[in-house]
């Protein structure tokens, strides 16, 4: 019965549950991605890959605090060409478990976005997630493409032309009108929207009298991000018809239900893995099932957008 | 009001030189609830942050080998200087009953010294096999002896103890002492050999792995144990040293 209630459909893919490993969590190694799939994730998103290898930022890169997690890993990745065999292997392993693989990509320019999408498409993943909203590389890359509708649309167009795979554009919360950006990327052919990325933030150590992260600022996730994510997903869901991967601060089955009720089709899980490890997926899926069952729902899709009605 | 404690600031109380490039920093207060095999992330603002295993919890002590910018800076600290720590993190050793065999390679000796203190405090017998490239890299042998452990030293160049690899001393100790548990900390090669010797003798093991730990909270994936290592150990792949470890338990019981 749990299987029947939680199973869902996303862009033609059948999934055992709507929970997705969010990009950036646990990297891209096939063995770790496989472990997360075996621990109950409905789909897996690999860590963002760009055109060139990057070491990322120096430590401290991630910290847990009262309100969640703040991180500035700095897009550590091996570069698209070297990532390709990893994704091929991951896809092969996940296929045996019937778990879709989403590959996240980033790039410093519109042209490079298209090129990375073209390379990564060769891995035959189930979807390309286009990360136009990493908050931790502004000093190198400038303003994220997620900052306004025109630049977000330009990246979407470049990626759309480079791949036949479904694409989801990952948006940032720190914009005045996220609905306008969602509308712009859907007009350029986005099949889905991932909302949201982490929120730019800073932690300061008073004794050291300086920011803690070596990058000075980082992306805030976890509990403190959830209300912001719910608001963003609700605003996007009210203006576009494409499915939304609602991501931000989901720690429990009830949180996941809230995200679905805000209009999400799938629910990203990221920093919740801090306390439970990859086993977090089984726990959240069990809790979501318990809620749906007790409330009399027979299909998870029945609560989608319910808070917006 | 609850303090928002990301890092706690400790003051260095005492510094002791363990060998030519290793120092133990004894800090000004305990780290409550910490046990051997767990680790802390040590931060010097403006320099870096790295993981270090604990060589004692009351008072908190860390043994640091000078191998990079942060460890070099930590080794320069003097009494009165400050260091920022978060932890304890990860899963450590679980002290069993009976005869304990401790196996340390290089600076793997540090967490084992903390473990030996606990074992001796509860009156247990402890044998320690320590190995290093030369006598200059051997660590904490005198401290283990002072605790009343039987200590067996090996060096690859023969400059102290028996010449050879520590694993030959481990085989001898297994035969001689018939330990109830083997605890090992050191390079992967040492751990894999130790677990094989223990497996042949049906002795359960606890292995503490070294890895590149970046986030320390199980999120970034940097510290995953190589898949072939997991396969050789007979454990599922995807082991996160920072979250699932650093200590891995291998039952090795009789079938």
Contacts between the chains, C-beta under 8 A, distances in Angstrom:
chain1	res1	chain2	res2	distance
A	25	B	219	5.6
A	25	B	220	8.0
A	25	B	221	7.6
A	26	B	219	7.0
A	26	B	220	7.4
A	26	B	221	4.0
A	26	B	240	7.9
A	27	B	220	6.6
A	27	B	221	3.1
A	27	B	222	7.1
A	27	B	224	7.4
A	28	B	221	7.8
A	29	B	221	6.5
A	29	B	224	5.7
A	29	B	227	7.9
A	29	B	238	7.8
A	31	B	224	6.9
A	31	B	227	4.6
A	31	B	230	7.6
A	31	B	237	3.9
A	31	B	238	4.8
A	32	B	221	5.4
A	32	B	224	5.5
A	32	B	238	4.7
A	32	B	240	7.7
A	34	B	237	7.3
A	34	B	238	6.7
A	35	B	236	7.0
A	35	B	237	6.9
A	35	B	238	3.2
A	36	B	238	7.9
A	47	B	221	7.5
A	56	B	214	8.0
A	58	B	48	5.8
A	59	B	41	7.9
A	59	B	43	7.8
A	59	B	48	5.3
A	59	B	49	4.0
A	59	B	50	6.6
A	59	B	214	6.2
A	60	B	41	7.5
A	60	B	43	6.1
A	60	B	49	4.4
A	61	B	214	5.5
A	61	B	215	6.1
A	61	B	220	7.1
A	62	B	214	7.2
A	62	B	215	3.7
A	62	B	216	7.5
A	62	B	217	6.2
A	62	B	219	6.0
A	62	B	220	6.3
A	63	B	6	5.4
A	63	B	86	7.5
A	63	B	217	7.8
A	64	B	6	7.8
A	64	B	217	5.3
A	65	B	4	6.4
A	65	B	6	5.6
A	66	B	2	7.9
A	66	B	4	5.4
A	69	B	217	7.1
A	69	B	219	6.9
A	71	B	215	7.0
A	71	B	219	7.2
A	71	B	220	7.8
A	73	B	214	7.3
A	73	B	215	7.5
A	73	B	220	5.8
A	76	B	220	7.7
A	76	B	222	7.7
A	203	B	6	6.6
A	205	B	6	7.0
A	205	B	7	6.0
A	205	B	45	6.9
A	205	B	84	6.9
A	207	B	9	4.8
A	207	B	82	7.4
A	207	B	84	7.4
A	208	B	45	3.9
A	208	B	84	6.6
A	210	B	45	5.5
A	210	B	46	7.2
A	212	B	6	6.4
A	212	B	7	7.2
A	212	B	43	7.6
A	214	B	48	7.5
A	270	B	219	7.7
A	271	B	219	6.4
A	273	B	218	6.2
A	273	B	219	6.1
A	274	B	217	4.8
A	274	B	218	6.0
A	274	B	219	5.8
A	277	B	218	5.3
A	277	B	240	6.9
A	277	B	243	5.1
A	277	B	244	6.8
A	278	B	238	7.4
